Amino acid sequence: MGIRFESNSLLNWTNEMGKFLRLLVDEQHVFDEPSSLVFDKAYDEFFKKSRVFFLTVTDEALINYAKEELDVEQIRPLALVLMHDGLKSHDIAEQQTLLLKAKLLLNYVMQETSNFAFEDYGYLATIASKLA
């Protein structure tokens, strides 16, 4: 019974995260707030950490956070939020930081799950083009 509840909770979380990412990626103008506020809420609501945490955390600490506090299914959505946050950031240093962390997590989740999506290689190519 407990497993079913936990499974349903993760499924609900994944659905809500998917809705957020679809709205963000489709660039629908449903948000009346500046994008940094939208991302602040996303980090807090979905990952229970502030945007500042993700901007300042070391790569090693980020991987430890992903291992210890997130389910493996939550790592890829975090990487996508970091990537889209970085792509929308006007501050170049902030953009580079967010994109590097997104790249780190995308590579990590592919390694951990032994799964890959061609879509992820597209994301990594987008990140690489912005970092170059």
C-alpha positions as CSV (number, residue, x, y, z in Angstrom):
1,M,0.0,0.0,0.0
2,G,2.8,2.4,0.9
3,I,4.6,1.7,-2.4
4,R,1.4,2.5,-4.4
5,F,1.1,5.8,-2.5
6,E,4.7,6.7,-3.1
7,S,4.4,5.7,-6.8
8,N,1.3,7.9,-7.2
9,S,3.1,10.8,-5.5
10,L,6.0,10.5,-7.9
11,L,3.6,10.2,-10.9
12,N,1.7,13.3,-9.8
13,W,5.0,15.2,-9.3
14,T,6.2,14.1,-12.7
15,N,2.9,15.2,-14.3
16,E,3.0,18.6,-12.7
17,M,6.7,19.1,-13.7
18,G,5.8,18.0,-17.2
19,K,3.1,20.7,-17.4
20,F,5.5,23.3,-16.2
21,L,8.2,22.4,-18.7
22,R,5.7,22.2,-21.6
23,L,4.5,25.7,-20.8
24,L,8.0,26.9,-20.5
25,V,9.3,25.3,-23.6
26,D,6.3,26.2,-25.7
27,E,7.0,29.8,-24.6
28,Q,3.3,30.5,-23.9
29,H,2.8,33.8,-22.3
30,V,0.9,32.4,-19.4
31,F,3.3,33.8,-16.8
32,D,2.8,37.4,-15.9
33,E,5.9,37.4,-13.9
34,P,9.5,37.9,-15.0
35,S,11.1,34.5,-15.9
36,S,13.5,34.6,-12.9
37,L,10.5,34.6,-10.5
38,V,8.9,31.7,-12.5
39,F,12.2,29.7,-12.1
40,D,12.4,30.6,-8.4
41,K,9.0,29.1,-7.8
42,A,9.8,26.0,-9.9
43,Y,13.0,25.3,-8.0
44,D,11.2,25.8,-4.6
45,E,8.1,23.9,-5.5
46,F,9.5,21.0,-7.4
47,F,13.0,20.6,-5.9
48,K,12.7,22.2,-2.4
49,K,15.8,24.3,-3.0
50,S,16.2,27.9,-4.0
51,R,17.5,29.1,-7.3
52,V,20.5,30.6,-5.5
53,F,21.3,27.1,-4.2
54,F,21.6,25.8,-7.8
55,L,23.6,28.8,-8.9
56,T,26.2,28.5,-6.0
57,V,26.4,24.7,-5.4
58,T,29.5,22.9,-6.5
59,D,29.3,20.2,-9.1
60,E,30.2,17.5,-6.5
61,A,27.5,18.8,-4.1
62,L,24.9,19.0,-6.9
63,I,25.6,15.3,-7.8
64,N,25.3,14.4,-4.1
65,Y,22.0,16.3,-3.9
66,A,20.7,14.5,-6.9
67,K,21.8,11.1,-5.5
68,E,20.5,11.6,-2.0
69,E,17.5,13.9,-2.2
70,L,16.0,13.2,-5.6
71,D,14.5,10.1,-7.2
72,V,16.3,9.3,-10.5
73,E,13.2,10.3,-12.4
74,Q,13.5,13.8,-11.0
75,I,17.1,14.5,-12.1
76,R,16.3,14.9,-15.8
77,P,13.5,17.5,-15.2
78,L,15.9,19.4,-12.9
79,A,18.5,19.4,-15.7
80,L,15.9,20.7,-18.1
81,V,14.8,23.5,-15.7
82,L,18.4,24.5,-15.3
83,M,18.9,24.5,-19.0
84,H,15.8,26.6,-19.8
85,D,16.7,29.0,-16.9
86,G,20.1,29.4,-18.3
87,L,18.9,29.9,-21.9
88,K,16.5,32.7,-20.7
89,S,19.1,34.3,-18.4
90,H,20.4,37.7,-19.5
91,D,23.5,37.5,-17.2
92,I,26.2,35.7,-19.2
93,A,28.0,34.3,-16.1
94,E,24.7,33.0,-14.6
95,Q,23.8,31.5,-18.0
96,Q,27.1,29.7,-18.2
97,T,26.8,28.4,-14.6
98,L,23.2,27.1,-15.2
99,L,24.0,25.5,-18.5
100,L,27.1,23.7,-17.1
101,K,25.0,22.3,-14.3
102,A,22.3,21.2,-16.7
103,K,25.0,19.5,-18.8
104,L,26.4,17.8,-15.8
105,L,23.0,16.4,-14.7
106,L,22.0,15.3,-18.2
107,N,25.2,13.3,-18.5
108,Y,24.9,12.0,-15.0
109,V,21.3,10.7,-15.5
110,M,22.2,9.1,-18.8
111,Q,25.1,7.3,-17.0
112,E,23.0,6.3,-14.0
113,T,20.0,5.0,-15.9
114,S,21.9,3.6,-18.9
115,N,19.1,5.2,-20.9
116,F,19.3,8.0,-23.4
117,A,17.0,9.9,-25.5
118,F,17.9,11.5,-28.8
119,E,16.2,14.6,-27.5
120,D,18.8,14.8,-24.7
121,Y,21.6,14.9,-27.3
122,G,19.8,17.8,-28.9
123,Y,19.7,19.5,-25.5
124,L,23.4,18.8,-25.0
125,A,24.2,20.3,-28.4
126,T,22.1,23.4,-27.6
127,I,24.1,23.7,-24.3
128,A,27.4,23.2,-26.1
129,S,26.6,25.9,-28.7
130,K,25.8,28.4,-25.9
131,L,28.9,27.5,-24.0
132,A,31.2,27.9,-27.0
